[in-house]
Amino acid sequence: MLLFRQLAINDIGEAFHWYENHKKNLGEEFLEELRRALLSIEKFPKAFQQRESGYRSLFLKRFPFEVISRELD
């Protein structure tokens, strides 16, 4: 199960609206790529670049957006 900080939810919403205002359906494409990234993190949590303090990161391919995750005990 993935949990999200409120700041992350806000960032996702802002990015969606920015992309959608920039080009029709681009926000939806952003959300779809994010959804695929989150599924990958859920299935393979240790497969991504390790950062400090047990955090891992994954950059989306088409969008300048980084997902930072950490496994909870």
HELIX and SHEET records of a PDB file:
HELIX    1   1 GLN A    6  HIS A   22  1                                  17    
HELIX    2   2 LEU A   26  LYS A   43  1                                  18    
HELIX    3   3 GLU A   52  GLY A   54  5                                   3    
SHEET    1   A 3 GLN A  49  GLN A  50  0                                        
SHEET    2   A 3 ARG A  56  PHE A  59 -1                                        
SHEET    3   A 3 GLU A  66  SER A  69 -1                                        
END                                                                             
